[in-house]
Amino acid sequence: MSTTHLSETRFSNLELSDSILHSLQSAGFKFCTPIQDRALPLLLRDHDIAGQAQTGTGKTATFLLATFQRLLNDAESKEAANIPIKNPRAIILAPTRELAIQIHKDALLLSKHLQLKFALIYGGTDYQKQLDTLLNMG
């Protein structure tokens, strides 16, 4: 039985941009968890997946990293075609406020060296302030 919760796969062995790898390094992540090892290669090739794993195994990071890479690839292709990039470019929905806050926190950590902007929006708070935040991201 393994004494670690990590696989032998390094993030640097995956098809992730240098800026994402730099962000992962800054956050102290070198090796994938088992769900990341199995899911990220498929997600990075635009395959849909379904995965199930215990809390704390890296599921959020998995879909965030794949989303970040897709946004970076999309930005590069639009820049090459001289097409302006409009916001928002991705929306992540969560079933609870607590999970939305956690996803936002993880997104900020894992995107430290990316030129991405995030807005955290959930019910029970001032609608106009959140709308203003979303509209002023560009």
A tleap script that builds the chain and sets N, CA, C and O, in Angstrom:
source leaprc.protein.ff14SB
mol = sequence {
  NMET SER THR THR HIE LEU SER GLU THR ARG
  PHE SER ASN LEU GLU LEU SER ASP SER ILE
  LEU HIE SER LEU GLN SER ALA GLY PHE LYS
  PHE CYS THR PRO ILE GLN ASP ARG ALA LEU
  PRO LEU LEU LEU ARG ASP HIE ASP ILE ALA
  GLY GLN ALA GLN THR GLY THR GLY LYS THR
  ALA THR PHE LEU LEU ALA THR PHE GLN ARG
  LEU LEU ASN ASP ALA GLU SER LYS GLU ALA
  ALA ASN ILE PRO ILE LYS ASN PRO ARG ALA
  ILE ILE LEU ALA PRO THR ARG GLU LEU ALA
  ILE GLN ILE HIE LYS ASP ALA LEU LEU LEU
  SER LYS HIE LEU GLN LEU LYS PHE ALA LEU
  ILE TYR GLY GLY THR ASP TYR GLN LYS GLN
  LEU ASP THR LEU LEU ASN MET CGLY
}
set mol.1.N position { 0.842 -1.185 0.000 }
set mol.1.CA position { 0.000 0.000 0.000 }
set mol.1.C position { 0.879 1.237 0.000 }
set mol.1.O position { 1.910 1.272 0.672 }
set mol.2.N position { 0.479 2.240 -0.745 }
set mol.2.CA position { 1.249 3.473 -0.877 }
set mol.2.C position { 1.190 4.294 0.406 }
set mol.2.O position { 0.153 4.351 1.067 }
set mol.3.N position { 2.299 4.924 0.750 }
set mol.3.CA position { 2.336 5.771 1.941 }
set mol.3.C position { 2.107 7.231 1.598 }
set mol.3.O position { 2.181 8.093 2.474 }
set mol.4.N position { 1.832 7.516 0.343 }
set mol.4.CA position { 1.616 8.891 -0.082 }
set mol.4.C position { 0.307 8.988 -0.850 }
set mol.4.O position { -0.189 7.997 -1.386 }
set mol.5.N position { -0.236 10.176 -0.893 }
set mol.5.CA position { -1.468 10.411 -1.646 }
set mol.5.C position { -1.159 10.999 -3.015 }
set mol.5.O position { -2.058 11.504 -3.686 }
set mol.6.N position { 0.098 10.940 -3.438 }
set mol.6.CA position { 0.513 11.497 -4.724 }
set mol.6.C position { 0.893 10.384 -5.687 }
set mol.6.O position { 1.294 9.295 -5.278 }
set mol.7.N position { 0.759 10.679 -6.964 }
set mol.7.CA position { 1.205 9.743 -7.994 }
set mol.7.C position { 2.661 10.051 -8.314 }
set mol.7.O position { 3.265 10.936 -7.707 }
set mol.8.N position { 3.211 9.327 -9.256 }
set mol.8.CA position { 4.583 9.597 -9.703 }
set mol.8.C position { 4.616 10.601 -10.849 }
set mol.8.O position { 5.692 10.948 -11.336 }
set mol.9.N position { 3.448 11.069 -11.285 }
set mol.9.CA position { 3.365 11.995 -12.405 }
set mol.9.C position { 3.581 13.426 -11.928 }
set mol.9.O position { 2.888 13.909 -11.033 }
set mol.10.N position { 4.541 14.083 -12.531 }
set mol.10.CA position { 4.802 15.490 -12.233 }
set mol.10.C position { 3.912 16.364 -13.117 }
set mol.10.O position { 3.639 16.027 -14.269 }
set mol.11.N position { 3.466 17.484 -12.562 }
set mol.11.CA position { 2.707 18.435 -13.363 }
set mol.11.C position { 3.524 18.878 -14.575 }
set mol.11.O position { 2.968 19.142 -15.641 }
set mol.12.N position { 4.829 18.956 -14.411 }
set mol.12.CA position { 5.693 19.397 -15.509 }
set mol.12.C position { 5.712 18.409 -16.670 }
set mol.12.O position { 6.166 18.756 -17.760 }
set mol.13.N position { 5.233 17.191 -16.461 }
set mol.13.CA position { 5.160 16.203 -17.541 }
set mol.13.C position { 3.862 16.307 -18.326 }
set mol.13.O position { 3.682 15.605 -19.321 }
set mol.14.N position { 2.962 17.170 -17.893 }
set mol.14.CA position { 1.674 17.332 -18.567 }
set mol.14.C position { 1.737 18.508 -19.537 }
set mol.14.O position { 2.667 19.314 -19.494 }
set mol.15.N position { 0.760 18.594 -20.389 }
set mol.15.CA position { 0.700 19.646 -21.400 }
set mol.15.C position { 0.127 20.934 -20.794 }
set mol.15.O position { -0.927 21.415 -21.211 }
set mol.16.N position { 0.832 21.472 -19.818 }
set mol.16.CA position { 0.438 22.711 -19.152 }
set mol.16.C position { 1.420 23.816 -19.537 }
set mol.16.O position { 2.611 23.566 -19.723 }
set mol.17.N position { 0.906 25.031 -19.654 }
set mol.17.CA position { 1.757 26.163 -20.028 }
set mol.17.C position { 2.786 26.457 -18.935 }
set mol.17.O position { 2.613 26.080 -17.777 }
set mol.18.N position { 3.840 27.128 -19.329 }
set mol.18.CA position { 4.877 27.513 -18.373 }
set mol.18.C position { 4.321 28.385 -17.257 }
set mol.18.O position { 4.748 28.261 -16.109 }
set mol.19.N position { 3.373 29.267 -17.575 }
set mol.19.CA position { 2.808 30.138 -16.542 }
set mol.19.C position { 1.987 29.343 -15.533 }
set mol.19.O position { 1.995 29.668 -14.346 }
set mol.20.N position { 1.287 28.319 -15.977 }
set mol.20.CA position { 0.551 27.453 -15.043 }
set mol.20.C position { 1.536 26.657 -14.196 }
set mol.20.O position { 1.361 26.538 -12.983 }
set mol.21.N position { 2.565 26.117 -14.828 }
set mol.21.CA position { 3.575 25.369 -14.068 }
set mol.21.C position { 4.255 26.255 -13.031 }
set mol.21.O position { 4.539 25.806 -11.920 }
set mol.22.N position { 4.518 27.511 -13.388 }
set mol.22.CA position { 5.122 28.456 -12.447 }
set mol.22.C position { 4.179 28.701 -11.272 }
set mol.22.O position { 4.622 28.764 -10.125 }
set mol.23.N position { 2.895 28.839 -11.545 }
set mol.23.CA position { 1.904 29.021 -10.490 }
set mol.23.C position { 1.844 27.795 -9.579 }
set mol.23.O position { 1.776 27.929 -8.357 }
set mol.24.N position { 1.870 26.608 -10.172 }
set mol.24.CA position { 1.865 25.382 -9.369 }
set mol.24.C position { 3.110 25.288 -8.501 }
set mol.24.O position { 3.035 24.904 -7.333 }
set mol.25.N position { 4.252 25.638 -9.073 }
set mol.25.CA position { 5.504 25.606 -8.320 }
set mol.25.C position { 5.440 26.586 -7.151 }
set mol.25.O position { 5.859 26.257 -6.041 }
set mol.26.N position { 4.915 27.788 -7.396 }
set mol.26.CA position { 4.792 28.790 -6.331 }
set mol.26.C position { 3.876 28.311 -5.209 }
set mol.26.O position { 4.075 28.653 -4.043 }
set mol.27.N position { 2.868 27.514 -5.574 }
set mol.27.CA position { 1.931 26.981 -4.582 }
set mol.27.C position { 2.470 25.724 -3.902 }
set mol.27.O position { 1.847 25.203 -2.978 }
set mol.28.N position { 3.634 25.233 -4.361 }
set mol.28.CA position { 4.255 24.071 -3.733 }
set mol.28.C position { 3.799 22.734 -4.275 }
set mol.28.O position { 3.989 21.709 -3.619 }
set mol.29.N position { 3.200 22.717 -5.458 }
set mol.29.CA position { 2.718 21.474 -6.048 }
set mol.29.C position { 3.666 20.999 -7.140 }
set mol.29.O position { 3.960 21.737 -8.081 }
set mol.30.N position { 4.145 19.756 -7.011 }
set mol.30.CA position { 5.036 19.164 -8.006 }
set mol.30.C position { 4.425 17.918 -8.636 }
set mol.30.O position { 4.532 17.707 -9.844 }
set mol.31.N position { 3.781 17.090 -7.805 }
set mol.31.CA position { 3.247 15.813 -8.260 }
set mol.31.C position { 1.724 15.820 -8.243 }
set mol.31.O position { 1.102 16.456 -7.393 }
set mol.32.N position { 1.141 15.113 -9.183 }
set mol.32.CA position { -0.310 14.981 -9.277 }
set mol.32.C position { -0.832 13.991 -8.235 }
set mol.32.O position { -0.133 13.064 -7.826 }
set mol.33.N position { -2.056 14.210 -7.827 }
set mol.33.CA position { -2.763 13.190 -7.060 }
set mol.33.C position { -3.269 12.155 -8.062 }
set mol.33.O position { -3.242 12.412 -9.266 }
set mol.34.N position { -3.728 10.995 -7.600 }
set mol.34.CA position { -4.215 9.983 -8.548 }
set mol.34.C position { -5.334 10.484 -9.471 }
set mol.34.O position { -5.321 10.167 -10.661 }
set mol.35.N position { -6.289 11.247 -8.962 }
set mol.35.CA position { -7.368 11.717 -9.849 }
set mol.35.C position { -6.834 12.733 -10.856 }
set mol.35.O position { -7.299 12.772 -11.995 }
set mol.36.N position { -5.878 13.542 -10.458 }
set mol.36.CA position { -5.265 14.497 -11.394 }
set mol.36.C position { -4.474 13.756 -12.459 }
set mol.36.O position { -4.515 14.117 -13.635 }
set mol.37.N position { -3.758 12.726 -12.050 }
set mol.37.CA position { -2.958 11.922 -12.973 }
set mol.37.C position { -3.826 11.279 -14.050 }
set mol.37.O position { -3.424 11.188 -15.210 }
set mol.38.N position { -5.000 10.839 -13.663 }
set mol.38.CA position { -5.883 10.162 -14.616 }
set mol.38.C position { -6.727 11.134 -15.426 }
set mol.38.O position { -7.003 10.884 -16.599 }
set mol.39.N position { -7.145 12.255 -14.807 }
set mol.39.CA position { -8.092 13.150 -15.470 }
set mol.39.C position { -7.431 14.244 -16.308 }
set mol.39.O position { -7.900 14.540 -17.406 }
set mol.40.N position { -6.360 14.844 -15.815 }
set mol.40.CA position { -5.774 15.989 -16.516 }
set mol.40.C position { -5.332 15.691 -17.954 }
set mol.40.O position { -5.614 16.501 -18.837 }
set mol.41.N position { -4.667 14.589 -18.228 }
set mol.41.CA position { -4.285 14.343 -19.616 }
set mol.41.C position { -5.492 14.305 -20.564 }
set mol.41.O position { -5.405 14.767 -21.702 }
set mol.42.N position { -6.598 13.763 -20.099 }
set mol.42.CA position { -7.807 13.720 -20.925 }
set mol.42.C position { -8.429 15.105 -21.064 }
set mol.42.O position { -8.816 15.504 -22.162 }
set mol.43.N position { -8.525 15.832 -19.968 }
set mol.43.CA position { -9.111 17.173 -19.999 }
set mol.43.C position { -8.294 18.117 -20.875 }
set mol.43.O position { -8.854 18.947 -21.592 }
set mol.44.N position { -6.991 17.991 -20.817 }
set mol.44.CA position { -6.123 18.863 -21.608 }
set mol.44.C position { -6.215 18.569 -23.107 }
set mol.44.O position { -5.753 19.357 -23.931 }
set mol.45.N position { -6.809 17.438 -23.448 }
set mol.45.CA position { -7.049 17.095 -24.859 }
set mol.45.C position { -8.530 17.258 -25.210 }
set mol.45.O position { -9.022 16.685 -26.182 }
set mol.46.N position { -9.232 18.063 -24.383 }
set mol.46.CA position { -10.639 18.418 -24.608 }
set mol.46.C position { -11.613 17.255 -24.504 }
set mol.46.O position { -12.672 17.288 -25.130 }
set mol.47.N position { -11.286 16.241 -23.738 }
set mol.47.CA position { -12.225 15.153 -23.485 }
set mol.47.C position { -13.042 15.483 -22.238 }
set mol.47.O position { -12.540 16.109 -21.305 }
set mol.48.N position { -14.287 15.061 -22.233 }
set mol.48.CA position { -15.112 15.171 -21.041 }
set mol.48.C position { -14.785 13.998 -20.128 }
set mol.48.O position { -14.469 12.901 -20.588 }
set mol.49.N position { -14.866 14.248 -18.833 }
set mol.49.CA position { -14.617 13.169 -17.878 }
set mol.49.C position { -15.634 13.271 -16.746 }
set mol.49.O position { -16.279 14.302 -16.560 }
set mol.50.N position { -15.758 12.212 -16.019 }
set mol.50.CA position { -16.496 12.193 -14.757 }
set mol.50.C position { -15.578 11.504 -13.767 }
set mol.50.O position { -15.015 10.449 -14.056 }
set mol.51.N position { -15.433 12.104 -12.610 }
set mol.51.CA position { -14.538 11.526 -11.613 }
set mol.51.C position { -15.142 11.621 -10.230 }
set mol.51.O position { -15.959 12.496 -9.946 }
set mol.52.N position { -14.729 10.713 -9.384 }
set mol.52.CA position { -15.191 10.712 -8.010 }
set mol.52.C position { -13.991 10.405 -7.120 }
set mol.52.O position { -13.258 9.444 -7.355 }
set mol.53.N position { -13.802 11.227 -6.105 }
set mol.53.CA position { -12.708 11.010 -5.168 }
set mol.53.C position { -13.056 11.718 -3.861 }
set mol.53.O position { -13.930 12.583 -3.819 }
set mol.54.N position { -12.364 11.338 -2.815 }
set mol.54.CA position { -12.616 11.933 -1.506 }
set mol.54.C position { -12.246 13.407 -1.493 }
set mol.54.O position { -11.515 13.892 -2.357 }
set mol.55.N position { -12.768 14.107 -0.492 }
set mol.55.CA position { -12.427 15.504 -0.266 }
set mol.55.C position { -10.915 15.629 -0.058 }
set mol.55.O position { -10.295 14.818 0.631 }
set mol.56.N position { -10.343 16.662 -0.671 }
set mol.56.CA position { -8.923 16.923 -0.482 }
set mol.56.C position { -8.009 16.185 -1.431 }
set mol.56.O position { -6.797 16.156 -1.218 }
set mol.57.N position { -8.562 15.583 -2.482 }
set mol.57.CA position { -7.731 14.804 -3.405 }
set mol.57.C position { -7.361 15.562 -4.673 }
set mol.57.O position { -6.683 15.015 -5.543 }
set mol.58.N position { -7.795 16.808 -4.788 }
set mol.58.CA position { -7.367 17.621 -5.920 }
set mol.58.C position { -8.350 17.738 -7.068 }
set mol.58.O position { -7.965 18.111 -8.176 }
set mol.59.N position { -9.611 17.426 -6.823 }
set mol.59.CA position { -10.604 17.526 -7.902 }
set mol.59.C position { -10.759 18.965 -8.379 }
set mol.59.O position { -10.801 19.214 -9.584 }
set mol.60.N position { -10.844 19.911 -7.456 }
set mol.60.CA position { -11.011 21.319 -7.837 }
set mol.60.C position { -9.821 21.790 -8.658 }
set mol.60.O position { -9.999 22.415 -9.704 }
set mol.61.N position { -8.623 21.502 -8.204 }
set mol.61.CA position { -7.432 21.897 -8.953 }
set mol.61.C position { -7.446 21.277 -10.345 }
set mol.61.O position { -7.003 21.905 -11.307 }
set mol.62.N position { -7.945 20.064 -10.459 }
set mol.62.CA position { -7.985 19.391 -11.750 }
set mol.62.C position { -8.807 20.181 -12.758 }
set mol.62.O position { -8.329 20.471 -13.855 }
set mol.63.N position { -10.036 20.531 -12.399 }
set mol.63.CA position { -10.848 21.242 -13.387 }
set mol.63.C position { -10.398 22.679 -13.549 }
set mol.63.O position { -10.556 23.247 -14.629 }
set mol.64.N position { -9.836 23.293 -12.497 }
set mol.64.CA position { -9.322 24.652 -12.652 }
set mol.64.C position { -8.126 24.688 -13.594 }
set mol.64.O position { -8.063 25.550 -14.470 }
set mol.65.N position { -7.185 23.776 -13.435 }
set mol.65.CA position { -6.003 23.757 -14.302 }
set mol.65.C position { -6.393 23.525 -15.756 }
set mol.65.O position { -5.854 24.172 -16.654 }
set mol.66.N position { -7.315 22.618 -15.991 }
set mol.66.CA position { -7.771 22.369 -17.358 }
set mol.66.C position { -8.474 23.607 -17.925 }
set mol.66.O position { -8.292 23.947 -19.094 }
set mol.67.N position { -9.268 24.270 -17.102 }
set mol.67.CA position { -9.946 25.496 -17.542 }
set mol.67.C position { -8.935 26.586 -17.849 }
set mol.67.O position { -9.036 27.251 -18.880 }
set mol.68.N position { -7.954 26.779 -16.961 }
set mol.68.CA position { -6.922 27.796 -17.194 }
set mol.68.C position { -6.188 27.531 -18.508 }
set mol.68.O position { -5.964 28.452 -19.293 }
set mol.69.N position { -5.815 26.271 -18.746 }
set mol.69.CA position { -5.075 25.952 -19.968 }
set mol.69.C position { -5.930 26.236 -21.200 }
set mol.69.O position { -5.432 26.750 -22.202 }
set mol.70.N position { -7.197 25.904 -21.124 }
set mol.70.CA position { -8.096 26.170 -22.257 }
set mol.70.C position { -8.229 27.674 -22.500 }
set mol.70.O position { -8.233 28.121 -23.647 }
set mol.71.N position { -8.337 28.452 -21.419 }
set mol.71.CA position { -8.428 29.910 -21.568 }
set mol.71.C position { -7.147 30.483 -22.171 }
set mol.71.O position { -7.205 31.377 -23.015 }
set mol.72.N position { -6.003 29.978 -21.748 }
set mol.72.CA position { -4.726 30.445 -22.305 }
set mol.72.C position { -4.613 30.086 -23.781 }
set mol.72.O position { -4.190 30.911 -24.591 }
set mol.73.N position { -4.989 28.861 -24.136 }
set mol.73.CA position { -4.946 28.442 -25.542 }
set mol.73.C position { -5.890 29.290 -26.384 }
set mol.73.O position { -5.542 29.697 -27.493 }
set mol.74.N position { -7.066 29.551 -25.866 }
set mol.74.CA position { -8.054 30.356 -26.577 }
set mol.74.C position { -7.551 31.788 -26.769 }
set mol.74.O position { -7.731 32.375 -27.836 }
set mol.75.N position { -6.923 32.345 -25.739 }
set mol.75.CA position { -6.397 33.713 -25.829 }
set mol.75.C position { -5.298 33.801 -26.890 }
set mol.75.O position { -5.247 34.759 -27.661 }
set mol.76.N position { -4.427 32.801 -26.922 }
set mol.76.CA position { -3.350 32.796 -27.919 }
set mol.76.C position { -3.903 32.744 -29.342 }
set mol.76.O position { -3.415 33.446 -30.227 }
set mol.77.N position { -4.911 31.919 -29.557 }
set mol.77.CA position { -5.464 31.805 -30.910 }
set mol.77.C position { -6.217 33.071 -31.297 }
set mol.77.O position { -6.178 33.478 -32.458 }
set mol.78.N position { -6.899 33.698 -30.349 }
set mol.78.CA position { -7.610 34.949 -30.655 }
set mol.78.C position { -6.635 36.094 -30.903 }
set mol.78.O position { -6.865 36.927 -31.779 }
set mol.79.N position { -5.546 36.139 -30.137 }
set mol.79.CA position { -4.532 37.176 -30.369 }
set mol.79.C position { -3.920 37.015 -31.753 }
set mol.79.O position { -3.710 37.999 -32.462 }
set mol.80.N position { -3.635 35.781 -32.135 }
set mol.80.CA position { -3.040 35.525 -33.452 }
set mol.80.C position { -3.987 35.946 -34.574 }
set mol.80.O position { -3.542 36.380 -35.637 }
set mol.81.N position { -5.296 35.816 -34.337 }
set mol.81.CA position { -6.284 36.197 -35.349 }
set mol.81.C position { -6.763 37.636 -35.160 }
set mol.81.O position { -7.665 38.088 -35.865 }
set mol.82.N position { -6.165 38.351 -34.215 }
set mol.82.CA position { -6.517 39.746 -33.930 }
set mol.82.C position { -7.994 39.904 -33.558 }
set mol.82.O position { -8.657 40.851 -33.982 }
set mol.83.N position { -8.494 38.959 -32.758 }
set mol.83.CA position { -9.877 38.989 -32.281 }
set mol.83.C position { -9.851 39.437 -30.820 }
set mol.83.O position { -9.123 38.852 -30.018 }
set mol.84.N position { -10.627 40.461 -30.455 }
set mol.84.CA position { -10.632 40.907 -29.060 }
set mol.84.C position { -11.201 39.836 -28.125 }
set mol.84.O position { -12.101 39.081 -28.495 }
set mol.85.N position { -10.667 39.788 -26.928 }
set mol.85.CA position { -11.130 38.833 -25.915 }
set mol.85.C position { -12.144 39.550 -25.039 }
set mol.85.O position { -11.865 40.622 -24.501 }
set mol.86.N position { -13.324 38.954 -24.900 }
set mol.86.CA position { -14.390 39.552 -24.100 }
set mol.86.C position { -14.607 38.739 -22.834 }
set mol.86.O position { -14.323 37.542 -22.799 }
set mol.87.N position { -15.105 39.385 -21.810 }
set mol.87.CA position { -15.384 38.735 -20.524 }
set mol.87.C position { -16.870 38.522 -20.364 }
set mol.87.O position { -17.636 39.220 -21.027 }
set mol.88.N position { -17.327 37.616 -19.541 }
set mol.88.CA position { -16.554 36.543 -18.921 }
set mol.88.C position { -16.261 35.425 -19.922 }
set mol.88.O position { -17.005 35.223 -20.882 }
set mol.89.N position { -15.185 34.716 -19.683 }
set mol.89.CA position { -14.763 33.656 -20.593 }
set mol.89.C position { -15.036 32.275 -20.028 }
set mol.89.O position { -15.004 31.287 -20.763 }
set mol.90.N position { -15.301 32.192 -18.741 }
set mol.90.CA position { -15.647 30.919 -18.112 }
set mol.90.C position { -16.517 31.211 -16.897 }
set mol.90.O position { -16.337 32.216 -16.210 }
set mol.91.N position { -17.446 30.329 -16.654 }
set mol.91.CA position { -18.295 30.419 -15.471 }
set mol.91.C position { -18.258 29.061 -14.789 }
set mol.91.O position { -18.479 28.030 -15.424 }
set mol.92.N position { -17.981 29.070 -13.508 }
set mol.92.CA position { -17.961 27.837 -12.723 }
set mol.92.C position { -19.073 27.946 -11.688 }
set mol.92.O position { -19.088 28.873 -10.878 }
set mol.93.N position { -19.986 27.016 -11.719 }
set mol.93.CA position { -21.111 27.006 -10.794 }
set mol.93.C position { -20.856 26.018 -9.667 }
set mol.93.O position { -20.330 24.928 -9.892 }
set mol.94.N position { -21.229 26.401 -8.469 }
set mol.94.CA position { -21.073 25.534 -7.304 }
set mol.94.C position { -22.410 25.474 -6.565 }
set mol.94.O position { -23.160 26.449 -6.565 }
set mol.95.N position { -22.709 24.347 -5.941 }
set mol.95.CA position { -24.010 24.199 -5.281 }
set mol.95.C position { -24.143 24.936 -3.944 }
set mol.95.O position { -25.257 25.132 -3.458 }
set mol.96.N position { -23.030 25.340 -3.351 }
set mol.96.CA position { -23.104 26.040 -2.069 }
set mol.96.C position { -22.172 27.243 -2.063 }
set mol.96.O position { -21.195 27.291 -2.809 }
set mol.97.N position { -22.483 28.198 -1.222 }
set mol.97.CA position { -21.639 29.383 -1.058 }
set mol.97.C position { -20.246 28.977 -0.587 }
set mol.97.O position { -19.243 29.499 -1.075 }
set mol.98.N position { -20.187 28.049 0.359 }
set mol.98.CA position { -18.902 27.624 0.916 }
set mol.98.C position { -18.012 27.015 -0.161 }
set mol.98.O position { -16.812 27.288 -0.204 }
set mol.99.N position { -18.592 26.198 -1.024 }
set mol.99.CA position { -17.800 25.599 -2.101 }
set mol.99.C position { -17.377 26.660 -3.112 }
set mol.99.O position { -16.254 26.620 -3.615 }
set mol.100.N position { -18.258 27.605 -3.414 }
set mol.100.CA position { -17.900 28.698 -4.326 }
set mol.100.C position { -16.712 29.482 -3.777 }
set mol.100.O position { -15.792 29.819 -4.522 }
set mol.101.N position { -16.728 29.768 -2.492 }
set mol.101.CA position { -15.628 30.503 -1.857 }
set mol.101.C position { -14.335 29.693 -1.934 }
set mol.101.O position { -13.272 30.244 -2.220 }
set mol.102.N position { -14.422 28.391 -1.680 }
set mol.102.CA position { -13.231 27.536 -1.740 }
set mol.102.C position { -12.673 27.453 -3.155 }
set mol.102.O position { -11.458 27.511 -3.343 }
set mol.103.N position { -13.538 27.320 -4.147 }
set mol.103.CA position { -13.088 27.264 -5.541 }
set mol.103.C position { -12.393 28.571 -5.910 }
set mol.103.O position { -11.349 28.558 -6.562 }
set mol.104.N position { -12.963 29.685 -5.500 }
set mol.104.CA position { -12.375 31.003 -5.779 }
set mol.104.C position { -10.988 31.109 -5.137 }
set mol.104.O position { -10.040 31.579 -5.766 }
set mol.105.N position { -10.881 30.673 -3.894 }
set mol.105.CA position { -9.595 30.700 -3.191 }
set mol.105.C position { -8.555 29.842 -3.928 }
set mol.105.O position { -7.412 30.263 -4.105 }
set mol.106.N position { -8.953 28.657 -4.348 }
set mol.106.CA position { -8.044 27.775 -5.085 }
set mol.106.C position { -7.662 28.383 -6.435 }
set mol.106.O position { -6.514 28.283 -6.867 }
set mol.107.N position { -8.633 29.012 -7.095 }
set mol.107.CA position { -8.353 29.638 -8.395 }
set mol.107.C position { -7.311 30.739 -8.247 }
set mol.107.O position { -6.400 30.849 -9.067 }
set mol.108.N position { -7.443 31.545 -7.213 }
set mol.108.CA position { -6.463 32.609 -6.981 }
set mol.108.C position { -5.074 32.030 -6.724 }
set mol.108.O position { -4.083 32.537 -7.248 }
set mol.109.N position { -4.999 30.975 -5.922 }
set mol.109.CA position { -3.714 30.340 -5.620 }
set mol.109.C position { -3.071 29.739 -6.864 }
set mol.109.O position { -1.874 29.911 -7.093 }
set mol.110.N position { -3.862 29.036 -7.665 }
set mol.110.CA position { -3.319 28.310 -8.808 }
set mol.110.C position { -3.112 29.173 -10.045 }
set mol.110.O position { -2.573 28.697 -11.045 }
set mol.111.N position { -3.527 30.422 -9.992 }
set mol.111.CA position { -3.378 31.312 -11.150 }
set mol.111.C position { -2.447 32.484 -10.861 }
set mol.111.O position { -2.483 33.500 -11.554 }
set mol.112.N position { -1.632 32.339 -9.853 }
set mol.112.CA position { -0.781 33.447 -9.400 }
set mol.112.C position { 0.019 34.089 -10.532 }
set mol.112.O position { 0.215 35.304 -10.527 }
set mol.113.N position { 0.480 33.306 -11.492 }
set mol.113.CA position { 1.319 33.835 -12.568 }
set mol.113.C position { 0.578 33.886 -13.908 }
set mol.113.O position { 1.200 33.871 -14.971 }
set mol.114.N position { -0.743 33.946 -13.847 }
set mol.114.CA position { -1.566 34.055 -15.045 }
set mol.114.C position { -2.221 35.429 -15.065 }
set mol.114.O position { -2.392 36.063 -14.023 }
set mol.115.N position { -2.573 35.868 -16.221 }
set mol.115.CA position { -3.239 37.165 -16.368 }
set mol.115.C position { -4.749 36.964 -16.436 }
set mol.115.O position { -5.399 37.409 -17.382 }
set mol.116.N position { -5.297 36.295 -15.435 }
set mol.116.CA position { -6.732 36.036 -15.377 }
set mol.116.C position { -7.342 36.827 -14.232 }
set mol.116.O position { -6.687 37.093 -13.225 }
set mol.117.N position { -8.600 37.197 -14.399 }
set mol.117.CA position { -9.343 37.900 -13.363 }
set mol.117.C position { -10.514 37.028 -12.946 }
set mol.117.O position { -11.070 36.279 -13.749 }
set mol.118.N position { -10.879 37.139 -11.665 }
set mol.118.CA position { -11.941 36.311 -11.116 }
set mol.118.C position { -12.954 37.173 -10.380 }
set mol.118.O position { -12.604 38.197 -9.793 }
set mol.119.N position { -14.206 36.752 -10.415 }
set mol.119.CA position { -15.258 37.381 -9.624 }
set mol.119.C position { -15.980 36.268 -8.875 }
set mol.119.O position { -16.362 35.259 -9.467 }
set mol.120.N position { -16.162 36.453 -7.590 }
set mol.120.CA position { -16.899 35.504 -6.767 }
set mol.120.C position { -18.294 36.073 -6.559 }
set mol.120.O position { -18.454 37.149 -5.982 }
set mol.121.N position { -19.293 35.353 -7.027 }
set mol.121.CA position { -20.671 35.838 -6.952 }
set mol.121.C position { -21.533 34.726 -6.365 }
set mol.121.O position { -21.492 33.583 -6.819 }
set mol.122.N position { -22.318 35.084 -5.341 }
set mol.122.CA position { -23.228 34.117 -4.724 }
set mol.122.C position { -24.387 34.858 -4.079 }
set mol.122.O position { -24.326 36.068 -3.861 }
set mol.123.N position { -25.431 34.122 -3.782 }
set mol.123.CA position { -26.635 34.704 -3.209 }
set mol.123.C position { -26.440 35.171 -1.774 }
set mol.123.O position { -25.508 34.766 -1.080 }
set mol.124.N position { -27.359 36.043 -1.355 }
set mol.124.CA position { -27.356 36.503 0.029 }
set mol.124.C position { -26.508 37.723 0.290 }
set mol.124.O position { -26.380 38.151 1.437 }
set mol.125.N position { -25.918 38.300 -0.759 }
set mol.125.CA position { -25.122 39.515 -0.602 }
set mol.125.C position { -25.607 40.557 -1.598 }
set mol.125.O position { -26.458 40.277 -2.442 }
set mol.126.N position { -25.060 41.754 -1.493 }
set mol.126.CA position { -25.499 42.890 -2.303 }
set mol.126.C position { -25.369 42.601 -3.801 }
set mol.126.O position { -24.265 42.450 -4.325 }
set mol.127.N position { -26.514 42.529 -4.472 }
set mol.127.CA position { -26.548 42.207 -5.903 }
set mol.127.C position { -25.793 43.248 -6.718 }
set mol.127.O position { -25.001 42.887 -7.588 }
set mol.128.N position { -26.022 44.527 -6.456 }
set mol.128.CA position { -25.415 45.575 -7.270 }
set mol.128.C position { -23.894 45.579 -7.165 }
set mol.128.O position { -23.205 45.783 -8.165 }
set mol.129.N position { -23.368 45.356 -5.970 }
set mol.129.CA position { -21.903 45.306 -5.802 }
set mol.129.C position { -21.307 44.154 -6.617 }
set mol.129.O position { -20.263 44.308 -7.251 }
set mol.130.N position { -21.971 43.019 -6.595 }
set mol.130.CA position { -21.467 41.870 -7.344 }
set mol.130.C position { -21.584 42.113 -8.853 }
set mol.130.O position { -20.683 41.745 -9.607 }
set mol.131.N position { -22.663 42.717 -9.289 }
set mol.131.CA position { -22.819 43.050 -10.698 }
set mol.131.C position { -21.747 44.041 -11.132 }
set mol.131.O position { -21.163 43.894 -12.206 }
set mol.132.N position { -21.487 45.042 -10.311 }
set mol.132.CA position { -20.441 46.014 -10.620 }
set mol.132.C position { -19.072 45.345 -10.725 }
set mol.132.O position { -18.281 45.677 -11.608 }
set mol.133.N position { -18.797 44.410 -9.830 }
set mol.133.CA position { -17.543 43.668 -9.885 }
set mol.133.C position { -17.417 42.924 -11.212 }
set mol.133.O position { -16.368 42.961 -11.854 }
set mol.134.N position { -18.475 42.260 -11.610 }
set mol.134.CA position { -18.460 41.503 -12.854 }
set mol.134.C position { -18.305 42.419 -14.066 }
set mol.134.O position { -17.542 42.114 -14.982 }
set mol.135.N position { -19.017 43.523 -14.072 }
set mol.135.CA position { -18.970 44.447 -15.215 }
set mol.135.C position { -17.653 45.218 -15.321 }
set mol.135.O position { -17.293 45.676 -16.406 }
set mol.136.N position { -16.941 45.362 -14.221 }
set mol.136.CA position { -15.702 46.139 -14.224 }
set mol.136.C position { -14.452 45.272 -14.332 }
set mol.136.O position { -13.355 45.737 -14.022 }
set mol.137.N position { -14.599 44.032 -14.761 }
set mol.137.CA position { -13.444 43.146 -14.866 }
set mol.137.C position { -12.617 43.402 -16.116 }
set mol.137.O position { -11.434 43.061 -16.137 }
set mol.138.N position { -13.184 43.979 -17.140 }
set mol.138.CA position { -12.506 44.147 -18.425 }
set mol.138.C position { -11.454 45.166 -18.470 }
set mol.138.O position { -10.836 45.368 -19.515 }
savepdb mol mol.pdb
quit
